[in-house]
Amino acid sequence: MSHVTYRIVEHDGGWAYKSGDTFSETFASHDEARAAAVRAAREQKVPDQTAMIEYEGSDGEWVTERADGHDRPATDVEG
């Protein structure tokens, strides 16, 4: 099982949550950013339908693969 951590950080004159190198939108307060991160973390745990997905890989090539809608990551929020 994979694991996703959302970190609350200062960003663009406000606050955001960050996962890896990706930032959320900017929020006016730390509390707003944390609440949004908690919602995002909760949504990551919700199972969905198994489906075929397509995305562009880091090498610029398109990848098609089967995504198991019940294989959900563990999540947490820091900050």
PDB file of N, CA, C and O in Angstrom:
ATOM      1  N   MET A   1       0.844  -1.171   0.000  1.00  0.00           N
ATOM      2  CA  MET A   1       0.000   0.000   0.000  1.00  0.00           C
ATOM      3  C   MET A   1       0.893   1.239   0.000  1.00  0.00           C
ATOM      4  O   MET A   1       1.888   1.299   0.722  1.00  0.00           O
ATOM      5  N   SER A   2       0.530   2.211  -0.808  1.00  0.00           N
ATOM      6  CA  SER A   2       1.299   3.447  -0.851  1.00  0.00           C
ATOM      7  C   SER A   2       0.865   4.382   0.283  1.00  0.00           C
ATOM      8  O   SER A   2      -0.146   4.156   0.949  1.00  0.00           O
ATOM      9  N   HIS A   3       1.651   5.424   0.479  1.00  0.00           N
ATOM     10  CA  HIS A   3       1.389   6.371   1.554  1.00  0.00           C
ATOM     11  C   HIS A   3       1.518   7.787   0.998  1.00  0.00           C
ATOM     12  O   HIS A   3       2.482   8.086   0.292  1.00  0.00           O
ATOM     13  N   VAL A   4       0.562   8.660   1.306  1.00  0.00           N
ATOM     14  CA  VAL A   4       0.576  10.050   0.871  1.00  0.00           C
ATOM     15  C   VAL A   4       0.567  10.937   2.107  1.00  0.00           C
ATOM     16  O   VAL A   4      -0.296  10.804   2.974  1.00  0.00           O
ATOM     17  N   THR A   5       1.548  11.855   2.179  1.00  0.00           N
ATOM     18  CA  THR A   5       1.598  12.821   3.268  1.00  0.00           C
ATOM     19  C   THR A   5       1.362  14.211   2.694  1.00  0.00           C
ATOM     20  O   THR A   5       2.005  14.614   1.725  1.00  0.00           O
ATOM     21  N   TYR A   6       0.441  14.930   3.300  1.00  0.00           N
ATOM     22  CA  TYR A   6       0.186  16.329   2.950  1.00  0.00           C
ATOM     23  C   TYR A   6       0.852  17.183   4.021  1.00  0.00           C
ATOM     24  O   TYR A   6       0.587  17.018   5.212  1.00  0.00           O
ATOM     25  N   ARG A   7       1.721  18.102   3.590  1.00  0.00           N
ATOM     26  CA  ARG A   7       2.422  18.989   4.524  1.00  0.00           C
ATOM     27  C   ARG A   7       1.899  20.407   4.350  1.00  0.00           C
ATOM     28  O   ARG A   7       1.736  20.877   3.224  1.00  0.00           O
ATOM     29  N   ILE A   8       1.636  21.087   5.458  1.00  0.00           N
ATOM     30  CA  ILE A   8       1.178  22.460   5.424  1.00  0.00           C
ATOM     31  C   ILE A   8       2.417  23.354   5.365  1.00  0.00           C
ATOM     32  O   ILE A   8       3.303  23.255   6.215  1.00  0.00           O
ATOM     33  N   VAL A   9       2.474  24.236   4.344  1.00  0.00           N
ATOM     34  CA  VAL A   9       3.652  25.083   4.124  1.00  0.00           C
ATOM     35  C   VAL A   9       3.227  26.499   3.740  1.00  0.00           C
ATOM     36  O   VAL A   9       2.127  26.708   3.229  1.00  0.00           O
ATOM     37  N   GLU A  10       4.102  27.460   3.989  1.00  0.00           N
ATOM     38  CA  GLU A  10       3.868  28.821   3.496  1.00  0.00           C
ATOM     39  C   GLU A  10       4.094  28.809   1.987  1.00  0.00           C
ATOM     40  O   GLU A  10       5.034  28.189   1.490  1.00  0.00           O
ATOM     41  N   HIS A  11       3.199  29.518   1.256  1.00  0.00           N
ATOM     42  CA  HIS A  11       3.290  29.480  -0.206  1.00  0.00           C
ATOM     43  C   HIS A  11       2.582  30.690  -0.804  1.00  0.00           C
ATOM     44  O   HIS A  11       1.433  30.963  -0.458  1.00  0.00           O
ATOM     45  N   ASP A  12       3.246  31.413  -1.687  1.00  0.00           N
ATOM     46  CA  ASP A  12       2.669  32.545  -2.422  1.00  0.00           C
ATOM     47  C   ASP A  12       1.954  33.553  -1.523  1.00  0.00           C
ATOM     48  O   ASP A  12       0.854  34.004  -1.840  1.00  0.00           O
ATOM     49  N   GLY A  13       2.574  33.899  -0.416  1.00  0.00           N
ATOM     50  CA  GLY A  13       1.999  34.896   0.476  1.00  0.00           C
ATOM     51  C   GLY A  13       0.899  34.379   1.376  1.00  0.00           C
ATOM     52  O   GLY A  13       0.221  35.169   2.034  1.00  0.00           O
ATOM     53  N   GLY A  14       0.707  33.087   1.422  1.00  0.00           N
ATOM     54  CA  GLY A  14      -0.321  32.486   2.270  1.00  0.00           C
ATOM     55  C   GLY A  14       0.129  31.107   2.705  1.00  0.00           C
ATOM     56  O   GLY A  14       1.301  30.888   3.010  1.00  0.00           O
ATOM     57  N   TRP A  15      -0.814  30.181   2.730  1.00  0.00           N
ATOM     58  CA  TRP A  15      -0.541  28.805   3.156  1.00  0.00           C
ATOM     59  C   TRP A  15      -1.108  27.835   2.134  1.00  0.00           C
ATOM     60  O   TRP A  15      -2.111  28.118   1.479  1.00  0.00           O
ATOM     61  N   ALA A  16      -0.458  26.696   2.008  1.00  0.00           N
ATOM     62  CA  ALA A  16      -0.920  25.655   1.093  1.00  0.00           C
ATOM     63  C   ALA A  16      -0.591  24.315   1.712  1.00  0.00           C
ATOM     64  O   ALA A  16       0.137  24.234   2.701  1.00  0.00           O
ATOM     65  N   TYR A  17      -1.133  23.266   1.123  1.00  0.00           N
ATOM     66  CA  TYR A  17      -0.657  21.934   1.480  1.00  0.00           C
ATOM     67  C   TYR A  17       0.114  21.404   0.291  1.00  0.00           C
ATOM     68  O   TYR A  17      -0.162  21.755  -0.856  1.00  0.00           O
ATOM     69  N   LYS A  18       1.068  20.567   0.577  1.00  0.00           N
ATOM     70  CA  LYS A  18       1.993  20.079  -0.441  1.00  0.00           C
ATOM     71  C   LYS A  18       2.102  18.564  -0.317  1.00  0.00           C
ATOM     72  O   LYS A  18       2.179  18.020   0.785  1.00  0.00           O
ATOM     73  N   SER A  19       2.106  17.899  -1.458  1.00  0.00           N
ATOM     74  CA  SER A  19       2.351  16.466  -1.511  1.00  0.00           C
ATOM     75  C   SER A  19       3.447  16.249  -2.552  1.00  0.00           C
ATOM     76  O   SER A  19       3.255  16.530  -3.734  1.00  0.00           O
ATOM     77  N   GLY A  20       4.583  15.751  -2.106  1.00  0.00           N
ATOM     78  CA  GLY A  20       5.722  15.646  -3.016  1.00  0.00           C
ATOM     79  C   GLY A  20       6.144  17.045  -3.424  1.00  0.00           C
ATOM     80  O   GLY A  20       6.417  17.889  -2.571  1.00  0.00           O
ATOM     81  N   ASP A  21       6.200  17.297  -4.739  1.00  0.00           N
ATOM     82  CA  ASP A  21       6.569  18.618  -5.248  1.00  0.00           C
ATOM     83  C   ASP A  21       5.360  19.424  -5.697  1.00  0.00           C
ATOM     84  O   ASP A  21       5.516  20.472  -6.325  1.00  0.00           O
ATOM     85  N   THR A  22       4.162  18.954  -5.387  1.00  0.00           N
ATOM     86  CA  THR A  22       2.938  19.590  -5.865  1.00  0.00           C
ATOM     87  C   THR A  22       2.254  20.371  -4.749  1.00  0.00           C
ATOM     88  O   THR A  22       2.012  19.846  -3.663  1.00  0.00           O
ATOM     89  N   PHE A  23       1.945  21.646  -5.040  1.00  0.00           N
ATOM     90  CA  PHE A  23       1.257  22.514  -4.091  1.00  0.00           C
ATOM     91  C   PHE A  23      -0.229  22.582  -4.410  1.00  0.00           C
ATOM     92  O   PHE A  23      -0.635  22.471  -5.566  1.00  0.00           O
ATOM     93  N   SER A  24      -1.029  22.763  -3.375  1.00  0.00           N
ATOM     94  CA  SER A  24      -2.448  23.062  -3.547  1.00  0.00           C
ATOM     95  C   SER A  24      -2.578  24.538  -3.907  1.00  0.00           C
ATOM     96  O   SER A  24      -1.579  25.238  -4.072  1.00  0.00           O
ATOM     97  N   GLU A  25      -3.819  24.999  -4.028  1.00  0.00           N
ATOM     98  CA  GLU A  25      -4.047  26.428  -4.131  1.00  0.00           C
ATOM     99  C   GLU A  25      -3.606  27.077  -2.821  1.00  0.00           C
ATOM    100  O   GLU A  25      -3.405  26.393  -1.818  1.00  0.00           O
ATOM    101  N   THR A  26      -3.460  28.398  -2.838  1.00  0.00           N
ATOM    102  CA  THR A  26      -3.036  29.131  -1.653  1.00  0.00           C
ATOM    103  C   THR A  26      -4.252  29.522  -0.821  1.00  0.00           C
ATOM    104  O   THR A  26      -5.273  29.956  -1.355  1.00  0.00           O
ATOM    105  N   PHE A  27      -4.128  29.364   0.484  1.00  0.00           N
ATOM    106  CA  PHE A  27      -5.180  29.721   1.427  1.00  0.00           C
ATOM    107  C   PHE A  27      -4.703  30.878   2.291  1.00  0.00           C
ATOM    108  O   PHE A  27      -3.500  31.064   2.475  1.00  0.00           O
ATOM    109  N   ALA A  28      -5.638  31.653   2.820  1.00  0.00           N
ATOM    110  CA  ALA A  28      -5.303  32.829   3.622  1.00  0.00           C
ATOM    111  C   ALA A  28      -4.697  32.469   4.975  1.00  0.00           C
ATOM    112  O   ALA A  28      -3.894  33.229   5.516  1.00  0.00           O
ATOM    113  N   SER A  29      -5.075  31.322   5.521  1.00  0.00           N
ATOM    114  CA  SER A  29      -4.582  30.961   6.854  1.00  0.00           C
ATOM    115  C   SER A  29      -4.092  29.511   6.893  1.00  0.00           C
ATOM    116  O   SER A  29      -4.438  28.684   6.050  1.00  0.00           O
ATOM    117  N   HIS A  30      -3.279  29.247   7.901  1.00  0.00           N
ATOM    118  CA  HIS A  30      -2.792  27.893   8.153  1.00  0.00           C
ATOM    119  C   HIS A  30      -3.964  26.954   8.408  1.00  0.00           C
ATOM    120  O   HIS A  30      -3.989  25.832   7.903  1.00  0.00           O
ATOM    121  N   ASP A  31      -4.937  27.416   9.194  1.00  0.00           N
ATOM    122  CA  ASP A  31      -6.092  26.573   9.525  1.00  0.00           C
ATOM    123  C   ASP A  31      -6.892  26.191   8.279  1.00  0.00           C
ATOM    124  O   ASP A  31      -7.343  25.052   8.159  1.00  0.00           O
ATOM    125  N   GLU A  32      -7.071  27.135   7.353  1.00  0.00           N
ATOM    126  CA  GLU A  32      -7.796  26.826   6.118  1.00  0.00           C
ATOM    127  C   GLU A  32      -7.030  25.802   5.276  1.00  0.00           C
ATOM    128  O   GLU A  32      -7.627  24.882   4.719  1.00  0.00           O
ATOM    129  N   ALA A  33      -5.717  25.965   5.188  1.00  0.00           N
ATOM    130  CA  ALA A  33      -4.899  25.020   4.419  1.00  0.00           C
ATOM    131  C   ALA A  33      -4.938  23.636   5.062  1.00  0.00           C
ATOM    132  O   ALA A  33      -5.031  22.626   4.363  1.00  0.00           O
ATOM    133  N   ARG A  34      -4.869  23.589   6.380  1.00  0.00           N
ATOM    134  CA  ARG A  34      -4.914  22.300   7.083  1.00  0.00           C
ATOM    135  C   ARG A  34      -6.266  21.622   6.879  1.00  0.00           C
ATOM    136  O   ARG A  34      -6.318  20.417   6.634  1.00  0.00           O
ATOM    137  N   ALA A  35      -7.351  22.371   6.976  1.00  0.00           N
ATOM    138  CA  ALA A  35      -8.685  21.798   6.773  1.00  0.00           C
ATOM    139  C   ALA A  35      -8.810  21.234   5.356  1.00  0.00           C
ATOM    140  O   ALA A  35      -9.385  20.162   5.166  1.00  0.00           O
ATOM    141  N   ALA A  36      -8.280  21.940   4.374  1.00  0.00           N
ATOM    142  CA  ALA A  36      -8.323  21.458   2.989  1.00  0.00           C
ATOM    143  C   ALA A  36      -7.477  20.199   2.826  1.00  0.00           C
ATOM    144  O   ALA A  36      -7.864  19.280   2.105  1.00  0.00           O
ATOM    145  N   ALA A  37      -6.327  20.155   3.491  1.00  0.00           N
ATOM    146  CA  ALA A  37      -5.465  18.975   3.422  1.00  0.00           C
ATOM    147  C   ALA A  37      -6.142  17.771   4.060  1.00  0.00           C
ATOM    148  O   ALA A  37      -6.050  16.659   3.541  1.00  0.00           O
ATOM    149  N   VAL A  38      -6.815  17.984   5.176  1.00  0.00           N
ATOM    150  CA  VAL A  38      -7.537  16.889   5.838  1.00  0.00           C
ATOM    151  C   VAL A  38      -8.629  16.358   4.913  1.00  0.00           C
ATOM    152  O   VAL A  38      -8.815  15.145   4.806  1.00  0.00           O
ATOM    153  N   ARG A  39      -9.363  17.270   4.236  1.00  0.00           N
ATOM    154  CA  ARG A  39     -10.393  16.825   3.279  1.00  0.00           C
ATOM    155  C   ARG A  39      -9.764  16.018   2.141  1.00  0.00           C
ATOM    156  O   ARG A  39     -10.283  14.969   1.760  1.00  0.00           O
ATOM    157  N   ALA A  40      -8.646  16.510   1.601  1.00  0.00           N
ATOM    158  CA  ALA A  40      -7.974  15.801   0.503  1.00  0.00           C
ATOM    159  C   ALA A  40      -7.498  14.429   0.959  1.00  0.00           C
ATOM    160  O   ALA A  40      -7.642  13.446   0.232  1.00  0.00           O
ATOM    161  N   ALA A  41      -6.931  14.358   2.158  1.00  0.00           N
ATOM    162  CA  ALA A  41      -6.451  13.080   2.687  1.00  0.00           C
ATOM    163  C   ALA A  41      -7.600  12.098   2.862  1.00  0.00           C
ATOM    164  O   ALA A  41      -7.469  10.913   2.556  1.00  0.00           O
ATOM    165  N   ARG A  42      -8.726  12.600   3.357  1.00  0.00           N
ATOM    166  CA  ARG A  42      -9.909  11.756   3.555  1.00  0.00           C
ATOM    167  C   ARG A  42     -10.422  11.235   2.202  1.00  0.00           C
ATOM    168  O   ARG A  42     -10.772  10.062   2.077  1.00  0.00           O
ATOM    169  N   GLU A  43     -10.461  12.113   1.198  1.00  0.00           N
ATOM    170  CA  GLU A  43     -10.956  11.720  -0.128  1.00  0.00           C
ATOM    171  C   GLU A  43     -10.062  10.663  -0.779  1.00  0.00           C
ATOM    172  O   GLU A  43     -10.553   9.828  -1.539  1.00  0.00           O
ATOM    173  N   GLN A  44      -8.765  10.686  -0.492  1.00  0.00           N
ATOM    174  CA  GLN A  44      -7.842   9.697  -1.052  1.00  0.00           C
ATOM    175  C   GLN A  44      -8.181   8.281  -0.607  1.00  0.00           C
ATOM    176  O   GLN A  44      -7.851   7.316  -1.298  1.00  0.00           O
ATOM    177  N   LYS A  45      -8.835   8.151   0.537  1.00  0.00           N
ATOM    178  CA  LYS A  45      -9.139   6.833   1.105  1.00  0.00           C
ATOM    179  C   LYS A  45     -10.432   6.229   0.579  1.00  0.00           C
ATOM    180  O   LYS A  45     -10.709   5.055   0.824  1.00  0.00           O
ATOM    181  N   VAL A  46     -11.235   7.021  -0.146  1.00  0.00           N
ATOM    182  CA  VAL A  46     -12.537   6.550  -0.613  1.00  0.00           C
ATOM    183  C   VAL A  46     -12.350   5.628  -1.815  1.00  0.00           C
ATOM    184  O   VAL A  46     -11.760   6.040  -2.814  1.00  0.00           O
ATOM    185  N   PRO A  47     -12.840   4.386  -1.740  1.00  0.00           N
ATOM    186  CA  PRO A  47     -12.707   3.480  -2.877  1.00  0.00           C
ATOM    187  C   PRO A  47     -13.543   3.955  -4.062  1.00  0.00           C
ATOM    188  O   PRO A  47     -14.539   4.659  -3.899  1.00  0.00           O
ATOM    189  N   ASP A  48     -13.118   3.556  -5.247  1.00  0.00           N
ATOM    190  CA  ASP A  48     -13.800   3.928  -6.477  1.00  0.00           C
ATOM    191  C   ASP A  48     -13.879   2.686  -7.348  1.00  0.00           C
ATOM    192  O   ASP A  48     -13.535   1.589  -6.909  1.00  0.00           O
ATOM    193  N   GLN A  49     -14.326   2.856  -8.565  1.00  0.00           N
ATOM    194  CA  GLN A  49     -14.410   1.733  -9.494  1.00  0.00           C
ATOM    195  C   GLN A  49     -13.051   1.477 -10.132  1.00  0.00           C
ATOM    196  O   GLN A  49     -12.273   2.405 -10.351  1.00  0.00           O
ATOM    197  N   THR A  50     -12.776   0.231 -10.425  1.00  0.00           N
ATOM    198  CA  THR A  50     -11.585  -0.117 -11.171  1.00  0.00           C
ATOM    199  C   THR A  50     -11.761   0.379 -12.605  1.00  0.00           C
ATOM    200  O   THR A  50     -12.816   0.189 -13.210  1.00  0.00           O
ATOM    201  N   ALA A  51     -10.726   1.012 -13.139  1.00  0.00           N
ATOM    202  CA  ALA A  51     -10.833   1.605 -14.479  1.00  0.00           C
ATOM    203  C   ALA A  51      -9.476   1.644 -15.150  1.00  0.00           C
ATOM    204  O   ALA A  51      -8.440   1.521 -14.496  1.00  0.00           O
ATOM    205  N   MET A  52      -9.491   1.815 -16.452  1.00  0.00           N
ATOM    206  CA  MET A  52      -8.260   2.038 -17.198  1.00  0.00           C
ATOM    207  C   MET A  52      -7.973   3.539 -17.150  1.00  0.00           C
ATOM    208  O   MET A  52      -8.865   4.353 -17.389  1.00  0.00           O
ATOM    209  N   ILE A  53      -6.727   3.902 -16.840  1.00  0.00           N
ATOM    210  CA  ILE A  53      -6.345   5.307 -16.804  1.00  0.00           C
ATOM    211  C   ILE A  53      -5.186   5.549 -17.759  1.00  0.00           C
ATOM    212  O   ILE A  53      -4.447   4.628 -18.106  1.00  0.00           O
ATOM    213  N   GLU A  54      -5.041   6.781 -18.170  1.00  0.00           N
ATOM    214  CA  GLU A  54      -3.953   7.160 -19.062  1.00  0.00           C
ATOM    215  C   GLU A  54      -3.320   8.432 -18.527  1.00  0.00           C
ATOM    216  O   GLU A  54      -4.020   9.369 -18.142  1.00  0.00           O
ATOM    217  N   TYR A  55      -1.987   8.463 -18.503  1.00  0.00           N
ATOM    218  CA  TYR A  55      -1.278   9.639 -18.013  1.00  0.00           C
ATOM    219  C   TYR A  55       0.065   9.733 -18.717  1.00  0.00           C
ATOM    220  O   TYR A  55       0.564   8.761 -19.285  1.00  0.00           O
ATOM    221  N   GLU A  56       0.638  10.937 -18.665  1.00  0.00           N
ATOM    222  CA  GLU A  56       1.946  11.153 -19.281  1.00  0.00           C
ATOM    223  C   GLU A  56       3.020  10.893 -18.244  1.00  0.00           C
ATOM    224  O   GLU A  56       3.004  11.489 -17.167  1.00  0.00           O
ATOM    225  N   GLY A  57       3.949  10.010 -18.559  1.00  0.00           N
ATOM    226  CA  GLY A  57       5.040   9.681 -17.658  1.00  0.00           C
ATOM    227  C   GLY A  57       6.104  10.761 -17.658  1.00  0.00           C
ATOM    228  O   GLY A  57       6.059  11.684 -18.472  1.00  0.00           O
ATOM    229  N   SER A  58       7.064  10.651 -16.745  1.00  0.00           N
ATOM    230  CA  SER A  58       8.124  11.655 -16.626  1.00  0.00           C
ATOM    231  C   SER A  58       8.999  11.725 -17.874  1.00  0.00           C
ATOM    232  O   SER A  58       9.683  12.724 -18.101  1.00  0.00           O
ATOM    233  N   ASP A  59       8.979  10.663 -18.683  1.00  0.00           N
ATOM    234  CA  ASP A  59       9.755  10.654 -19.923  1.00  0.00           C
ATOM    235  C   ASP A  59       8.985  11.238 -21.110  1.00  0.00           C
ATOM    236  O   ASP A  59       9.491  11.260 -22.232  1.00  0.00           O
ATOM    237  N   GLY A  60       7.750  11.715 -20.858  1.00  0.00           N
ATOM    238  CA  GLY A  60       6.940  12.314 -21.918  1.00  0.00           C
ATOM    239  C   GLY A  60       6.102  11.315 -22.695  1.00  0.00           C
ATOM    240  O   GLY A  60       5.340  11.705 -23.579  1.00  0.00           O
ATOM    241  N   GLU A  61       6.230  10.031 -22.379  1.00  0.00           N
ATOM    242  CA  GLU A  61       5.453   8.996 -23.057  1.00  0.00           C
ATOM    243  C   GLU A  61       4.131   8.788 -22.333  1.00  0.00           C
ATOM    244  O   GLU A  61       4.063   8.905 -21.109  1.00  0.00           O
ATOM    245  N   TRP A  62       3.073   8.479 -23.094  1.00  0.00           N
ATOM    246  CA  TRP A  62       1.767   8.211 -22.493  1.00  0.00           C
ATOM    247  C   TRP A  62       1.691   6.762 -22.050  1.00  0.00           C
ATOM    248  O   TRP A  62       2.111   5.856 -22.770  1.00  0.00           O
ATOM    249  N   VAL A  63       1.155   6.554 -20.866  1.00  0.00           N
ATOM    250  CA  VAL A  63       1.047   5.236 -20.250  1.00  0.00           C
ATOM    251  C   VAL A  63      -0.435   4.932 -20.018  1.00  0.00           C
ATOM    252  O   VAL A  63      -1.179   5.782 -19.529  1.00  0.00           O
ATOM    253  N   THR A  64      -0.857   3.715 -20.371  1.00  0.00           N
ATOM    254  CA  THR A  64      -2.205   3.258 -20.078  1.00  0.00           C
ATOM    255  C   THR A  64      -2.087   2.079 -19.126  1.00  0.00           C
ATOM    256  O   THR A  64      -1.339   1.134 -19.379  1.00  0.00           O
ATOM    257  N   GLU A  65      -2.837   2.144 -18.026  1.00  0.00           N
ATOM    258  CA  GLU A  65      -2.780   1.043 -17.075  1.00  0.00           C
ATOM    259  C   GLU A  65      -4.117   0.898 -16.353  1.00  0.00           C
ATOM    260  O   GLU A  65      -4.958   1.797 -16.365  1.00  0.00           O
ATOM    261  N   ARG A  66      -4.281  -0.252 -15.732  1.00  0.00           N
ATOM    262  CA  ARG A  66      -5.490  -0.552 -14.960  1.00  0.00           C
ATOM    263  C   ARG A  66      -5.290  -0.019 -13.550  1.00  0.00           C
ATOM    264  O   ARG A  66      -4.287  -0.324 -12.905  1.00  0.00           O
ATOM    265  N   ALA A  67      -6.232   0.769 -13.073  1.00  0.00           N
ATOM    266  CA  ALA A  67      -6.181   1.312 -11.715  1.00  0.00           C
ATOM    267  C   ALA A  67      -7.249   0.617 -10.878  1.00  0.00           C
ATOM    268  O   ALA A  67      -8.445   0.738 -11.143  1.00  0.00           O
ATOM    269  N   ASP A  68      -6.797  -0.103  -9.874  1.00  0.00           N
ATOM    270  CA  ASP A  68      -7.711  -0.791  -8.965  1.00  0.00           C
ATOM    271  C   ASP A  68      -8.347   0.245  -8.046  1.00  0.00           C
ATOM    272  O   ASP A  68      -7.653   0.854  -7.233  1.00  0.00           O
ATOM    273  N   GLY A  69      -9.625   0.448  -8.161  1.00  0.00           N
ATOM    274  CA  GLY A  69     -10.320   1.456  -7.386  1.00  0.00           C
ATOM    275  C   GLY A  69     -10.384   1.171  -5.899  1.00  0.00           C
ATOM    276  O   GLY A  69     -10.821   2.022  -5.125  1.00  0.00           O
ATOM    277  N   HIS A  70      -9.957  -0.008  -5.488  1.00  0.00           N
ATOM    278  CA  HIS A  70      -9.980  -0.349  -4.067  1.00  0.00           C
ATOM    279  C   HIS A  70      -8.587  -0.319  -3.438  1.00  0.00           C
ATOM    280  O   HIS A  70      -8.443  -0.554  -2.238  1.00  0.00           O
ATOM    281  N   ASP A  71      -7.560  -0.031  -4.243  1.00  0.00           N
ATOM    282  CA  ASP A  71      -6.193   0.044  -3.774  1.00  0.00           C
ATOM    283  C   ASP A  71      -5.908   1.491  -3.383  1.00  0.00           C
ATOM    284  O   ASP A  71      -5.308   2.232  -4.162  1.00  0.00           O
ATOM    285  N   ARG A  72      -6.322   1.897  -2.204  1.00  0.00           N
ATOM    286  CA  ARG A  72      -6.229   3.287  -1.769  1.00  0.00           C
ATOM    287  C   ARG A  72      -5.029   3.474  -0.850  1.00  0.00           C
ATOM    288  O   ARG A  72      -4.689   2.576  -0.080  1.00  0.00           O
ATOM    289  N   PRO A  73      -4.387   4.635  -0.929  1.00  0.00           N
ATOM    290  CA  PRO A  73      -3.202   4.873  -0.090  1.00  0.00           C
ATOM    291  C   PRO A  73      -3.558   5.200   1.359  1.00  0.00           C
ATOM    292  O   PRO A  73      -4.670   5.634   1.661  1.00  0.00           O
ATOM    293  N   ALA A  74      -2.606   4.983   2.229  1.00  0.00           N
ATOM    294  CA  ALA A  74      -2.708   5.503   3.588  1.00  0.00           C
ATOM    295  C   ALA A  74      -2.351   6.985   3.500  1.00  0.00           C
ATOM    296  O   ALA A  74      -1.512   7.361   2.681  1.00  0.00           O
ATOM    297  N   THR A  75      -2.961   7.828   4.316  1.00  0.00           N
ATOM    298  CA  THR A  75      -2.710   9.267   4.245  1.00  0.00           C
ATOM    299  C   THR A  75      -2.513   9.865   5.622  1.00  0.00           C
ATOM    300  O   THR A  75      -2.990   9.328   6.622  1.00  0.00           O
ATOM    301  N   ASP A  76      -1.798  10.995   5.664  1.00  0.00           N
ATOM    302  CA  ASP A  76      -1.720  11.776   6.887  1.00  0.00           C
ATOM    303  C   ASP A  76      -1.411  13.225   6.532  1.00  0.00           C
ATOM    304  O   ASP A  76      -0.998  13.535   5.415  1.00  0.00           O
ATOM    305  N   VAL A  77      -1.622  14.107   7.509  1.00  0.00           N
ATOM    306  CA  VAL A  77      -1.392  15.542   7.350  1.00  0.00           C
ATOM    307  C   VAL A  77      -0.394  15.961   8.418  1.00  0.00           C
ATOM    308  O   VAL A  77      -0.548  15.626   9.592  1.00  0.00           O
ATOM    309  N   GLU A  78       0.638  16.703   7.996  1.00  0.00           N
ATOM    310  CA  GLU A  78       1.658  17.217   8.937  1.00  0.00           C
ATOM    311  C   GLU A  78       1.672  18.727   8.882  1.00  0.00           C
ATOM    312  O   GLU A  78       1.616  19.319   7.804  1.00  0.00           O
ATOM    313  N   GLY A  79       1.745  19.348  10.040  1.00  0.00           N
ATOM    314  CA  GLY A  79       1.909  20.794  10.091  1.00  0.00           C
ATOM    315  C   GLY A  79       0.717  21.540  10.552  1.00  0.00           C
ATOM    316  O   GLY A  79       0.750  22.768  10.631  1.00  0.00           O
TER     317      GLY A  79
END
